[in-house]
Amino acid sequence: METKNLKYYSELQPTMVTTIQISNNLQEELSKRKLFDRETYEEVIWNLMEDTMELNEQSKKEIEQARAEIRNSKYVKLDEAKKRLGI
């Protein structure tokens, strides 16, 4: 791999500094995935990793509570919510 085609990025963290090398192609792909202009590449990478990460116990509990509410018909349909809110 030619080093002239690599970009260098470093991210300051409270306890450490890490520098990584990425290709121009990867940098372009990460840039396309930014949700807003000032989003850091670290934020983009965390967002990509989120899909493969295990849910924490609080999230699992909330999901199960929501499923129980649906099973027990304790929800409001979108049309009814709009009507109540005058939308």
Buried (B, 14 or more C-beta within 10 A) or exposed (E): EEEEEBBEBEBEEEEEEEEBEBEEEBBEEBEEEBEEEEBEBBBBBEEEEEEEEEEEEEEEEEEEEEEEEEEEEEEEEEEEEEEEEEE
